[in-house]
Amino acid sequence: MFNHIIEKDFDIKNLTTFKIGGKIREVYFPKNLDGFFEILHDTHKDFQVFGNLSNTLVSSDGYGGAIILTTKMDNIEIDGTHIVADAGVKGPKLAQTVAEQGLSGLEFMIGFPGSVGGEVYMNASANSQAISDTLVCATCYSKEKGIIKLTKDELEFDYRTSRCQKEDLIVLQAEFELSQKPKEEIKKQMEENLAFRKSHQPSLALPNCGSIFKNPQNNSAGRLLDSVGAKQMAEGEARVWENHANFIVNNGNATSKDVLSLMYKMYLAVKKEYNIELEPEIRFLGGKNKEENELCQILYQKMPK
């Protein structure tokens, strides 16, 4: 019995938080680490790996290659204060699961739509907590080295980045060491985090992909964009959210080209006013559309992975 599922010409749109995207030629869903190994052993293809697609814009024209989605890798193991979570475990699920055991350190995850793998990959943070605060080590896959286990120090965490991005490492599993705390205090902190998120970020009832651009060093992408009037910007069915200038929302039928064109408009406005080139925080998966490729060459300074 296989530990993975294969889908051909898979319509990805409804799996993305942006609710944008065409058909992917092949999508592989491993159920666990063994399933991931099976895919690598059986196919020998060049894959891109994604988690919950909460930080990814997929082209409306689709993608002609193969991808792995870790959404079905969702096992959690708890041994005292030590936690092992597969890459596909969603942040809110992990936060709630450990909270029920009176374990603190992951309260910030309650408002994140993403999954553990992506959050380790980008060192997700919010409300004065970061994933690197409690992470002990992560099991990763490298095309050159195979399966490797890296400690917190070896992962070289920094603001919204890690060694995983520099070396194209795929996070498969993460281990955390949490601290004990009264459940009431943990619950109160999570409620405050959710309230903060609701006031500062659009809900997924307005399809979005989270923060669009990274904060430049010692600066705020949202503040820069607000100052150049980004909240009044729109392209097609994509528009900048009225409550925060670093979020783009899908009004219902936005295409990936709408979003990339709007990102380019935002990028140009900040570059013209401040000579600062904002760097996208979201990933892009595509390649078939010439206009999108040209926009990506500018926004990402190369075609994004």
C-alpha positions in Angstrom: 0.0 0.0 0.0 1.4 3.4 -1.1 1.8 6.2 1.4 1.1 8.8 -1.2 -1.5 9.9 -3.7 -1.0 11.2 -7.3 -3.3 13.6 -9.1 -3.0 14.5 -12.8 -4.1 17.8 -14.3 -5.1 18.9 -10.9 -7.2 22.0 -10.5 -5.3 23.8 -7.7 -7.5 26.9 -7.3 -9.5 25.9 -4.2 -6.5 24.7 -2.3 -4.9 28.1 -2.4 -5.8 30.8 0.1 -5.8 33.3 -2.8 -8.4 31.2 -4.6 -6.3 31.7 -7.8 -4.6 29.1 -10.0 -5.0 26.8 -13.0 -4.2 23.2 -13.5 -1.0 21.5 -12.3 0.2 18.7 -14.5 1.1 16.4 -11.6 0.5 16.8 -7.9 1.8 14.3 -5.4 0.4 14.1 -1.8 2.7 12.2 0.6 0.9 11.0 3.8 4.1 10.8 5.9 7.9 10.7 5.6 7.7 7.3 4.0 5.3 8.6 1.4 7.8 11.4 0.6 10.6 8.9 0.2 8.4 6.8 -2.1 7.8 9.7 -4.4 11.5 10.5 -4.7 12.4 6.9 -5.3 9.6 6.1 -7.8 9.7 9.2 -9.9 13.1 10.8 -10.1 11.5 14.0 -11.3 12.3 17.7 -10.6 9.8 18.8 -7.9 8.9 21.9 -6.2 7.4 21.4 -2.8 4.7 23.4 -1.2 2.8 23.3 2.1 -0.6 24.8 2.6 -0.4 27.2 -0.4 -1.1 30.1 2.0 2.0 32.0 0.8 1.8 31.2 -2.9 0.3 32.7 -6.0 -0.3 30.1 -8.6 -0.6 31.2 -12.2 -4.1 31.2 -13.7 -2.5 29.4 -16.6 -1.4 26.6 -14.4 2.0 24.9 -14.2 3.4 22.3 -16.5 5.6 20.5 -14.0 5.2 18.3 -11.0 4.8 19.5 -7.4 4.6 17.9 -4.0 2.0 19.2 -1.5 2.6 18.2 2.1 -0.9 18.9 3.3 -1.6 15.3 4.2 1.6 15.0 6.3 -0.3 16.1 9.5 0.9 13.9 12.4 1.6 15.4 15.8 3.5 13.6 18.6 3.7 15.0 22.2 6.2 13.6 24.7 6.1 15.8 27.8 7.2 19.2 26.6 8.8 17.9 23.4 6.7 18.1 20.2 7.3 16.5 16.8 5.1 17.9 14.0 5.0 16.9 10.3 5.4 19.6 7.7 1.7 19.6 6.7 0.3 20.3 10.2 -1.6 23.6 10.1 -0.4 26.3 12.5 -3.8 26.8 14.3 -4.2 23.0 14.8 -0.7 22.7 16.4 -1.3 25.8 18.6 -4.6 24.4 19.8 -3.3 20.9 20.3 -0.4 21.9 22.5 -2.5 24.5 24.4 -4.8 21.7 25.5 -1.8 20.1 27.1 -0.8 23.3 28.9 2.2 23.9 26.6 3.3 27.4 25.7 5.5 28.8 22.9 3.3 28.4 19.8 0.4 30.8 20.7 1.3 33.0 17.7 0.4 30.2 15.3 -3.3 30.4 16.1 -3.8 33.1 13.5 -1.6 31.7 10.8 -3.3 29.8 7.9 0.0 28.2 6.9 1.6 24.9 7.8 4.6 23.9 9.9 6.9 23.3 7.0 6.4 26.7 5.5 6.5 28.4 8.8 9.9 26.9 9.6 11.1 27.7 6.1 10.4 31.4 6.5 10.8 31.6 10.3 7.2 32.8 10.8 6.7 35.3 13.6 4.0 37.4 15.1 3.0 39.0 18.5 6.6 38.9 19.8 7.0 35.2 19.2 8.8 33.4 16.3 9.0 29.7 15.3 12.8 29.8 16.0 12.2 30.6 19.7 11.1 27.0 20.5 12.4 25.0 17.5 15.0 22.4 18.5 15.7 20.9 15.0 14.1 20.1 11.7 14.3 17.2 9.3 14.8 18.5 5.8 15.4 17.2 2.3 18.2 18.5 0.1 18.6 17.5 -3.5 22.4 17.3 -3.0 22.5 15.7 0.5 19.3 13.8 0.8 17.6 13.7 4.2 19.4 15.8 6.8 18.5 16.9 10.4 19.5 20.5 11.2 19.6 22.1 14.7 18.2 25.5 15.4 21.7 27.1 15.1 22.4 25.2 11.9 19.1 26.6 10.4 20.6 30.1 10.6 17.3 31.8 11.4 16.8 35.5 10.8 13.8 37.8 10.2 11.5 35.9 7.9 14.3 33.8 6.6 16.4 30.7 7.2 19.1 28.5 5.7 16.2 26.6 4.0 15.6 29.5 1.6 19.3 29.9 0.8 19.9 26.3 0.0 16.4 25.3 -1.2 15.9 22.9 1.7 12.5 21.2 2.1 11.2 21.0 5.6 9.5 17.6 6.3 9.3 17.6 10.1 10.0 19.9 13.0 10.7 19.3 16.7 9.9 21.9 19.4 10.7 22.2 23.1 7.8 24.1 24.8 7.3 25.3 28.4 4.4 24.5 30.7 1.9 27.2 31.6 -1.6 27.5 32.9 -4.1 26.7 30.1 -6.1 29.9 31.0 -3.1 32.1 30.3 -2.3 30.3 27.0 -6.0 30.6 25.9 -6.0 34.3 26.8 -2.8 34.9 24.8 -4.3 33.1 21.7 -7.5 35.1 21.9 -5.5 38.3 22.0 -3.4 37.2 19.0 -6.6 36.4 17.1 -8.1 39.8 17.9 -4.9 41.5 16.8 -4.8 39.5 13.5 -8.5 40.3 12.8 -7.8 44.1 13.2 -4.5 44.0 11.2 -5.0 41.4 8.5 -7.9 40.5 6.2 -9.8 37.3 7.0 -9.7 34.5 4.5 -13.3 35.3 3.7 -11.4 37.9 1.5 -9.0 35.5 -0.3 -5.5 36.7 0.3 -1.9 35.4 0.6 -0.8 37.3 3.7 1.9 40.0 3.6 2.9 40.6 -0.1 6.3 42.2 0.5 9.0 41.7 3.1 9.9 44.6 5.5 13.1 46.3 4.3 15.8 46.5 7.0 14.7 48.9 9.7 11.6 49.9 7.8 8.0 48.8 7.2 6.7 47.7 3.8 3.1 48.5 5.0 4.1 52.1 6.0 6.0 52.7 2.8 3.1 51.5 0.7 0.6 53.4 2.7 2.5 56.6 2.2 2.5 56.3 -1.6 -1.3 55.7 -1.7 -1.3 51.9 -2.3 -4.6 51.5 -0.5 -6.3 53.1 -3.5 -4.6 50.7 -6.0 -6.3 47.9 -7.9 -5.8 45.8 -11.0 -8.7 43.9 -12.5 -10.3 42.0 -9.6 -7.3 42.4 -7.3 -7.1 45.3 -4.9 -5.0 46.4 -2.0 -6.8 45.9 1.3 -8.2 49.2 2.7 -6.9 48.5 6.3 -3.3 47.5 5.5 -1.3 48.5 2.4 0.8 45.4 2.3 -2.1 43.0 1.6 -3.8 42.2 -1.7 -7.2 40.7 -1.7 -9.1 38.8 -4.4 -12.5 40.4 -5.0 -13.8 37.2 -6.4 -12.4 36.6 -9.9 -8.9 38.0 -9.8 -6.3 36.3 -12.0 -2.6 35.8 -11.2 -1.8 38.5 -13.8 -4.1 40.9 -11.9 -2.1 40.3 -8.7 1.4 40.5 -10.3 0.4 43.7 -12.2 -0.8 45.2 -8.9 2.4 44.1 -7.1 4.4 45.8 -9.9 2.4 49.0 -9.4 3.1 48.9 -5.7 6.8 48.1 -6.2 7.2 51.0 -8.7 5.5 53.5 -6.4 7.8 52.8 -3.5 10.9 52.7 -5.7 10.1 56.1 -7.3 9.4 57.8 -4.0 12.1 56.2 -1.8 14.5 54.4 -4.2 13.7 51.2 -2.2 13.1 48.0 -4.1 10.6 45.9 -2.1 11.1 42.2 -2.2 8.1 39.8 -2.5 7.4 37.6 0.5 5.0 35.4 -1.4 6.1 32.6 -3.8 4.9 32.4 -7.4 4.3 29.2 -9.4 3.9 29.5 -13.1 6.0 30.0 -16.2 3.6 29.6 -19.1 2.5 33.2 -19.4 5.0 35.6 -21.1 3.6 38.8 -19.4 3.7 37.1 -16.0 7.3 36.0 -16.6 8.4 39.5 -17.5 6.7 40.9 -14.3 8.5 38.2 -12.2 11.9 39.1 -13.7 11.5 42.5 -12.3 9.7 41.8 -9.0 11.9 38.8 -8.0 15.0 39.9 -10.0 14.7 36.5 -11.5 12.1 33.8 -12.0 11.0 32.7 -8.5 11.2 29.1 -7.4 
